[in-house]
Amino acid sequence: MSAGTEATTKTDLFSPISLGDLTLPNRVIMAPLTRNRAAMPGNVPQAMNATYYAQRAGAGLIISEATQVSPEGIGYPATPGIHSEEQVQGWRAVNDAVHAQGGRLFVQLWYCGRISHPDLLPDNRQPVSASAIKPDGDAFTYEGLKPFVEPRALRTDEIPGIVDQYRQAAVCARDAGFDGVEIHAANGYLLDQFLRDGTNRRDDRYGGSLENRTRLLMEVLSAVLETWEPARVGVRISPENPYNDIHDSDPQATFNYVTGALGGKGLGYLHVVEGDMMSGERSLDYRQIRDQFDGCYMANTGYDKARAQAVIAGGDADMVSFGQLYLANPDLVARFKADAELNAPDPDTFYGGDETGYTDYPALA
């Protein structure tokens, strides 16, 4: 290969990449961002959500805000679901708007588990988890913050029902016109509660060994793959993120194992929250985790353009997802290409409200 050819084929943030038969025009990914702006009652995506996502269609891929797979999976007010016909119709309008702008959108499938509250759940039920371990902190309810309650440990015979909820959500996602799905196994929610030994003290086939703690994630993945081609499925993990009061005694070993278990299945990507998403601190060797997985690796947490270009050039990531930068910069790819100034996000409008701080961030002139 000539030097000139090498120069024109180098891989950077703006190089295309394929997930099976889906080609992404660049590697600048919009990370999932909870914004609490679904229509109530019903947790239904609405018109301003379609506008918001369509504005960001220049991303190589948009990953939707976390979206609960069932009424029992909810953990926050005004977050969308993907389990009712009204929600499917709402998401179809969002997908139509994104596709009309040439974009691609995956839905992130979510079950909050112990990070919920009876006020949010059908019949004021007790939240469920791997084990009956109460998290520190407060739940966001319709009446404001309330202390978390102790969850109920799921019975072994109940777990197939959880898997079925993911299975049906995957079907609903197909009906809603999504381009793929991401399984949310990160940030202290239900699947992560099974993965980490700080929240999983079970003595059945879902607890104890790494194989057992990974079992629920693998069963959910198998259920999702009944509807979706593997290349249209991603999984998100957060090996050392303590968000939602979660931890593991040996996260390197745990997530090397988890990542290896996800390999060999032809998945579209592995999406990794690297370190503590609040402080940005990290202590694990993420290259080890990357090397356990045989597909595309998507890096996340505190990246700017320069760091993202460096990890892609160095082979440490294939794609990089951006959160707050995408929240405030609907045309982030264009701004990166032009080295243009970035809009600053307004934290006061992150969660809930109307179009202010949601669809009114300016694009480049």
WOVENLIN-V688084 format. One record per pair of residues at least 6 apart in sequence whose ideal C-beta (glycine too) atoms are under 6 Angstrom apart, sorted by the first residue. I is the first residue (numbers start at 1). J is the second residue. D is the distance in whole Angstrom. If there is no record, write none. Layout:
I:J:D
I:J:D
This chain:
12:309:6
13:27:5
13:28:6
13:308:6
13:309:6
14:26:5
16:23:6
16:25:5
17:24:5
17:27:6
19:231:5
19:268:4
20:229:6
20:231:3
24:60:4
24:61:5
25:60:6
26:60:4
26:333:6
27:60:5
27:319:4
28:59:6
28:60:5
28:333:5
29:60:6
29:61:5
29:319:5
29:321:4
30:56:5
30:59:4
30:62:4
30:326:4
31:300:6
31:321:4
31:322:6
31:323:4
32:63:5
32:65:5
32:66:6
32:108:5
33:65:6
33:323:6
33:327:6
34:65:5
34:66:6
35:65:6
36:78:4
36:351:5
36:352:4
38:44:6
38:45:6
38:78:5
38:79:6
38:80:4
39:46:4
40:78:6
42:86:5
43:80:5
43:81:5
44:86:5
44:87:5
44:90:4
45:80:5
45:90:3
45:91:5
45:94:5
48:355:5
48:359:6
49:94:6
50:93:5
50:94:5
50:97:4
51:359:5
52:358:6
52:359:5
53:94:5
53:98:5
54:97:4
54:98:5
54:101:5
55:330:4
56:62:6
56:330:5
57:98:5
57:101:4
57:102:6
57:103:3
58:331:6
58:333:5
61:104:5
62:105:5
63:106:5
63:108:6
63:182:5
64:107:5
64:108:5
66:108:5
66:110:4
66:184:6
67:80:5
67:82:5
67:107:5
67:108:6
67:110:6
68:74:5
68:81:5
68:110:5
69:109:5
69:111:6
69:165:5
69:166:5
69:169:4
70:83:5
70:165:4
71:122:5
73:111:4
73:112:6
74:120:5
75:112:3
75:115:5
75:116:4
76:140:5
77:142:5
81:87:5
82:107:6
82:169:5
82:172:5
82:173:6
83:169:6
88:172:5
88:175:5
88:176:5
91:176:4
92:176:5
92:177:5
95:105:6
95:177:4
98:105:5
104:179:5
105:178:6
105:179:6
106:179:6
106:180:4
106:181:6
106:182:5
107:173:5
107:178:5
107:181:5
108:182:5
108:184:5
109:166:6
109:169:5
109:181:6
109:183:5
110:184:5
111:190:4
112:189:5
113:128:6
113:129:5
113:189:6
113:190:3
113:193:5
114:127:5
114:129:4
114:135:6
114:151:4
115:189:6
115:244:5
116:127:4
117:139:4
117:141:5
117:146:6
118:124:4
119:141:4
126:152:5
127:151:4
128:151:6
128:152:5
128:154:5
129:151:4
129:193:5
130:193:5
130:194:5
130:199:6
130:200:4
130:202:6
131:153:5
131:200:6
131:201:4
131:202:6
132:150:6
132:153:5
133:199:6
134:148:6
134:150:4
135:148:5
135:245:4
136:245:5
137:148:6
137:245:6
138:145:4
138:147:6
139:146:5
139:148:5
156:204:5
163:219:5
163:220:6
163:223:5
166:220:5
166:223:5
167:223:4
170:181:6
170:224:4
170:227:4
171:227:5
173:181:5
174:227:6
180:232:4
181:228:6
181:233:6
182:234:4
182:236:6
183:235:5
184:236:5
185:191:4
185:192:6
185:217:5
185:235:6
185:237:5
186:192:6
186:236:5
186:237:5
186:238:4
186:273:5
187:238:5
187:241:6
187:243:5
188:243:5
188:244:3
188:246:4
191:217:5
193:199:4
194:200:5
194:213:6
194:216:5
195:213:6
196:246:6
196:248:4
197:248:6
197:249:5
198:246:6
198:247:4
198:248:6
199:246:6
200:207:5
200:213:5
205:212:6
206:212:6
206:215:5
206:216:6
210:257:4
214:258:5
214:261:5
224:233:6
230:265:6
230:266:4
230:267:5
231:268:5
232:268:6
233:267:5
233:268:6
234:268:5
234:269:4
234:271:5
235:262:6
235:270:6
236:271:4
237:272:6
238:273:4
239:251:5
239:255:4
239:284:6
240:251:5
240:284:5
241:273:5
241:276:6
241:277:5
243:277:6
248:254:5
252:284:5
255:289:6
256:288:6
256:292:5
259:289:5
259:292:4
259:293:5
260:292:4
263:293:5
263:294:5
267:295:5
269:296:4
269:298:5
270:293:5
270:297:6
271:298:4
273:300:5
273:301:5
274:282:6
274:286:5
274:301:5
275:281:6
275:282:3
275:301:6
277:301:5
280:302:4
290:297:5
296:318:4
297:317:5
297:318:5
298:319:4
298:321:6
299:311:6
299:317:4
299:320:5
300:321:5
303:320:5
305:336:5
308:320:4
311:317:4
324:345:5
325:332:6
326:332:5
327:345:5
328:343:4
328:345:4
328:361:5
329:335:6
329:342:5
329:343:5
330:361:6
330:363:6
331:363:4
331:364:6
334:364:6
335:342:6
340:364:6
343:361:5
346:357:5
349:356:6
349:357:2
